[in-house]
Amino acid sequence: MPLLAVPFALIAVVTVVDLLAPPDVHLGPFLVAAPAVTASFAGPRMTALVGAVAVLAQSLVAGARTSLTDLNHTYQIVALFLISVFVTFFAYLREKHEREMSHLRWVAQAVRQAVMPPLPERSGALHISSVYLAAEAEAQLGGDLYAAVRQAGGTRVMVGDVRGKGLDAMGEAAGLLGAFRVLAHREPGLPEAVAQLDAAVTADGTGTMKPGRQEGGSAEAFVTAAVMDIPDTVPELRLVSCGHPPPLILRAGHVHALDVGDPAPPLGLGHLLDVVFEEQTFAFGVGDVLLLYTDGVIEARDASGRFYPLSDRLASCGGGGPDALLQHLCADLLDHADGHLGDDVAMVAIERLPADR
């Protein structure tokens, strides 16, 4: 490991220079840098080894220049030993924390994949690709969600974003996804299905309104969502938008935003308003690529505070289909945000293929 050469080289250089230095010059205190540097990248065993080598080197310098019982060198050796023990302990804590975080990431990823499995690559004449980027690498638990269910003669798709983060948001997302999959088969009408999704967010598993959601009360949680039906044989899609950023269509190098005329409020707020969910139809023909996304994409900022220009970046994407498009957008988004996202990101790209494919 190349990094391990640094502390050992440091010990060797300090030892040689200290042996050659005048009697009133002592470079031994610089040896403490060796175990300190090692603790930043290596585990406790390697840190302890480097610390022991540094103490041994200091002892050799003391024996060569005066003696081990010389008060100055004795204090240097004892101080070096204590600091080596100290940084070894912190290397142990860091390694333990990394193991815990690795286990947590594994568990979180398993939970997220169980709740929100990858979308099917094909659904009728649609080529589908999806991606999820967690803002917090330690947890990877958030409320962004997407789903696609095959229906008779088409595909129903949803992308959404639960207010909040952590296990509560994941639980809310799991409940909404379950309701969406059930309703996709039981409720053929899109507005009616969205109305029942709104009720599912508002009510608990027994059909009772969740605490804090009584009539006239404040809503503790809500979900922005875009729900749509994409027929197999008709070059269009039907969309119900519930406070969610408008989907985008890439058509012949130009980007078109699917802005609905009268968007509904986020799911879960329907009990506060007399909401009538309405669908709006948009063209979606062969070769078009539909991009669904959560607000973590458009709210990502660069170092100067500028938001990510999704429409412009989408227009600059070349061919290659949904997979290549999402790969390009993910890399470009992370580069724009300098690798640090402020919110979770979910994206779904859907291309309509010719019927014979």
C-alpha positions in Angstrom: 0.0 0.0 0.0 1.7 3.2 -1.1 0.3 5.3 1.8 2.1 3.0 4.3 5.4 4.1 2.9 4.8 7.7 4.1 5.0 7.1 7.9 7.9 4.7 7.6 9.8 7.1 5.3 9.1 9.9 7.8 10.5 7.9 10.7 13.6 7.1 8.7 14.2 10.7 7.6 13.7 12.1 11.1 15.9 9.5 12.7 18.8 10.0 10.3 18.6 13.8 10.5 18.3 13.7 14.3 21.5 11.5 14.5 23.4 14.0 12.3 22.1 17.2 14.0 24.1 19.2 16.6 23.8 18.1 20.2 21.4 21.0 21.1 19.0 20.2 18.3 16.3 17.5 18.9 14.0 16.4 16.1 12.4 13.5 18.0 9.1 15.3 18.5 8.5 15.2 14.8 8.2 11.4 15.0 4.7 11.8 16.5 3.5 12.7 13.0 4.1 9.1 11.8 1.4 7.3 13.9 -0.9 10.4 13.6 -0.8 10.2 9.8 -1.2 6.4 9.8 -4.4 6.7 11.9 -6.0 8.8 9.2 -6.1 5.9 6.7 -5.1 2.6 8.4 -6.5 0.5 11.2 -5.5 0.3 14.8 -3.0 -2.6 14.3 -1.0 -0.7 11.6 -1.2 2.5 13.6 0.2 0.6 16.7 2.9 -0.9 14.6 4.0 2.5 13.2 3.9 3.9 16.7 6.1 1.1 18.0 8.6 1.7 15.2 8.6 5.4 16.0 9.3 4.7 19.7 12.0 2.3 18.8 13.6 4.8 16.5 13.5 7.5 19.2 15.1 5.0 21.7 17.9 4.3 19.2 18.5 8.0 18.8 18.6 8.5 22.5 21.1 5.6 22.9 23.3 6.9 20.1 23.4 10.6 21.2 23.4 10.3 25.0 21.6 7.5 26.9 18.1 6.2 27.4 18.1 7.6 30.9 18.7 11.1 29.6 15.8 13.2 30.9 15.2 15.0 27.6 15.0 11.8 25.6 13.1 10.0 28.3 10.3 12.6 28.2 10.3 12.4 24.3 10.0 8.6 24.4 7.2 8.6 27.0 5.3 11.4 25.2 5.7 9.6 21.9 4.4 6.3 23.4 1.4 8.0 25.0 0.4 9.8 21.8 0.8 6.6 19.8 -1.6 4.8 22.2 -4.0 7.8 21.9 -4.1 7.8 18.1 -4.3 4.0 18.0 -7.4 4.2 20.1 -9.0 6.7 17.7 -8.0 4.5 14.8 -10.0 1.7 16.5 -13.0 4.0 16.9 -12.8 5.1 13.3 -12.6 1.6 12.0 -15.5 0.5 14.3 -17.6 3.5 13.0 -16.8 2.5 9.4 -17.9 -1.1 10.0 -21.2 0.1 11.5 -21.8 2.5 8.6 -21.0 -0.2 6.1 -23.5 -2.5 7.8 -26.1 0.3 7.9 -25.6 1.0 4.2 -26.1 -2.7 3.4 -29.2 -2.9 5.5 -30.6 0.4 4.1 -30.0 -0.7 0.6 -31.6 -4.1 1.2 -34.7 -2.3 2.7 -34.9 0.1 -0.1 -34.7 -2.6 -2.8 -37.3 -4.6 -1.0 -39.7 -1.6 -0.8 -38.8 -0.3 -4.2 -37.4 -3.0 -6.4 -35.8 -2.0 -9.8 -38.3 -1.1 -12.5 -38.7 -3.6 -15.3 -36.5 -2.8 -18.3 -39.4 -3.4 -20.7 -43.1 -2.8 -20.4 -44.9 -3.2 -23.6 -43.3 -0.8 -26.1 -41.6 1.1 -23.3 -37.9 0.9 -22.5 -37.5 1.9 -18.8 -34.5 2.8 -16.7 -34.3 4.1 -13.2 -31.7 5.4 -10.7 -31.7 6.4 -7.0 -28.9 8.5 -5.5 -28.9 9.0 -1.7 -27.8 12.3 -0.3 -26.7 10.7 3.0 -24.3 7.9 2.2 -24.4 6.8 5.8 -28.1 5.9 5.6 -29.4 5.8 2.1 -32.9 6.0 3.6 -35.2 8.6 2.1 -38.7 9.3 0.8 -38.1 9.4 -2.9 -40.0 6.7 -4.8 -40.9 5.4 -8.2 -42.9 2.5 -9.5 -44.3 1.1 -12.7 -47.1 -1.5 -13.1 -48.1 -3.3 -16.2 -51.8 -2.9 -17.0 -54.0 -4.3 -19.8 -53.0 -2.2 -22.8 -50.6 0.1 -21.1 -48.3 1.0 -18.1 -49.0 3.0 -15.1 -46.0 4.9 -13.7 -45.5 7.0 -10.6 -42.7 9.1 -9.2 -42.9 10.9 -5.8 -41.2 12.5 -2.9 -42.3 12.0 0.7 -41.8 15.0 3.0 -39.0 14.3 5.5 -36.3 11.7 5.7 -35.3 8.6 7.5 -37.4 5.6 8.6 -40.6 7.6 8.8 -40.3 8.8 5.2 -39.4 5.3 4.1 -42.4 3.9 5.9 -44.7 6.4 4.2 -43.1 5.6 0.8 -43.6 1.9 1.4 -47.3 2.4 2.2 -47.9 4.5 -0.9 -46.1 2.1 -3.2 -48.1 -0.8 -1.9 -51.3 1.2 -2.5 -50.2 2.2 -6.0 -49.5 -1.4 -7.0 -52.9 -2.6 -5.7 -54.8 0.2 -7.3 -53.1 -0.2 -10.6 -55.0 -3.4 -11.0 -58.2 -2.6 -9.2 -58.8 1.0 -10.4 -58.6 1.5 -14.2 -59.4 5.2 -14.0 -56.3 7.4 -13.3 -58.0 10.3 -11.5 -60.0 7.8 -9.3 -56.8 5.9 -8.5 -55.0 9.1 -7.5 -57.8 10.1 -5.3 -57.5 6.8 -3.5 -53.7 7.3 -3.2 -54.4 10.6 -1.5 -56.7 8.8 0.9 -54.0 6.1 1.5 -51.5 8.8 2.5 -54.0 10.4 4.8 -55.3 7.3 6.5 -53.5 4.5 8.4 -53.7 0.8 7.6 -57.1 0.5 9.3 -58.7 3.3 7.3 -58.6 5.7 10.2 -57.2 9.1 9.7 -53.6 9.3 11.0 -52.8 11.3 14.1 -52.6 15.0 13.4 -54.7 14.7 10.3 -58.2 15.3 11.7 -60.4 17.6 9.8 -59.1 21.1 10.1 -55.8 19.8 11.6 -52.3 20.3 10.2 -50.9 17.7 7.9 -47.8 16.0 9.3 -46.7 14.4 6.1 -47.5 14.7 2.4 -46.2 13.3 -0.9 -45.6 15.2 -4.1 -46.2 12.8 -7.0 -46.7 12.6 -10.7 -48.9 9.6 -11.8 -49.5 8.7 -15.4 -50.9 6.1 -17.7 -49.0 5.4 -20.9 -51.0 3.3 -23.4 -49.3 0.9 -25.7 -50.9 1.8 -29.0 -51.7 5.5 -28.6 -48.8 8.0 -28.9 -49.7 9.9 -25.7 -49.7 9.8 -21.9 -52.2 10.9 -19.4 -50.8 12.7 -16.4 -52.1 13.7 -12.9 -49.6 16.0 -11.2 -49.8 16.4 -7.4 -47.5 19.3 -6.6 -44.6 17.5 -8.3 -42.0 19.0 -10.6 -43.2 18.7 -14.2 -41.9 15.7 -16.2 -39.8 16.4 -19.2 -39.9 15.0 -22.7 -36.8 14.9 -24.9 -38.0 15.0 -28.5 -35.7 15.5 -31.5 -33.1 17.3 -29.4 -35.7 19.6 -27.7 -37.0 19.5 -24.2 -40.7 20.0 -23.4 -42.0 20.4 -19.9 -45.3 18.7 -19.2 -46.9 21.5 -17.3 -50.5 20.8 -16.3 -53.0 23.6 -16.2 -54.3 23.1 -12.7 -52.0 20.8 -10.6 -53.5 19.1 -7.6 -52.0 19.6 -4.1 -49.6 16.9 -2.8 -51.0 13.6 -1.8 -52.2 13.6 1.8 -53.6 17.2 1.7 -56.8 16.3 0.0 -58.7 16.2 3.3 -57.9 19.9 3.7 -59.3 20.9 0.3 -62.2 20.0 -1.9 -59.9 18.4 -4.5 -61.0 17.1 -7.9 -58.1 15.1 -9.5 -58.0 15.6 -13.2 -55.8 14.1 -15.9 -54.2 15.9 -18.8 -53.1 14.3 -22.0 -49.7 15.0 -23.7 -48.1 13.6 -26.8 -45.6 10.8 -26.3 -44.6 9.2 -29.6 -42.0 6.8 -30.9 -38.5 8.0 -30.1 -39.5 10.3 -27.4 -37.8 10.0 -24.0 -39.7 10.9 -20.9 -37.8 11.9 -17.8 -39.4 11.8 -14.3 -37.4 13.1 -11.4 -37.7 14.4 -7.8 -36.8 17.8 -6.7 -33.4 16.7 -5.4 -32.2 17.0 -9.0 -33.3 20.6 -9.7 -32.4 21.8 -6.2 -28.8 20.6 -6.4 -26.4 23.5 -6.2 -22.9 24.1 -7.3 -20.2 25.9 -5.3 -21.6 29.3 -6.3 -25.2 28.4 -5.3 -26.6 27.9 -8.8 -29.3 25.3 -9.2 -28.8 22.4 -11.6 -30.1 23.3 -15.1 -31.8 20.1 -15.8 -33.6 21.1 -19.0 -30.4 22.5 -20.6 -28.4 19.4 -19.6 -31.1 17.1 -20.8 -31.2 18.8 -24.2 -27.4 18.3 -24.5 -27.7 14.5 -24.0 -27.1 12.5 -27.1 -28.7 9.2 -28.1 -28.2 5.9 -26.5 -31.5 5.3 -24.8 -32.7 5.8 -21.2 -29.7 3.9 -19.6 -27.1 6.1 -21.2 -29.2 9.2 -20.5 -29.4 8.5 -16.8 -25.7 7.6 -16.6 -24.9 11.0 -18.2 -27.3 12.9 -16.0 -26.0 11.3 -12.8 -22.4 11.9 -13.5 -23.2 15.5 -14.6 -25.3 16.1 -11.5 -22.7 14.9 -9.1 -20.1 17.0 -10.9 -22.3 20.0 -10.6 -22.8 19.5 -6.9 -19.2 18.6 -6.3 -20.2 15.1 -5.2 -22.5 16.3 -2.3 -26.2 16.2 -2.9 -28.4 18.2 -0.6 -31.4 15.8 -1.1 -32.1 12.3 -2.3 -32.5 12.0 -6.1 -34.7 9.6 -8.0 -35.0 9.6 -11.8 -36.9 7.4 -14.3 -36.3 7.6 -18.0 -38.8 6.0 -20.4 -38.4 5.7 -24.2 -41.3 4.7 -26.5 -40.0 2.2 -29.0 -41.6 1.1 -32.3 -44.3 -1.5 -31.8 -42.4 -4.1 -33.7 -39.5 -3.9 -31.2 
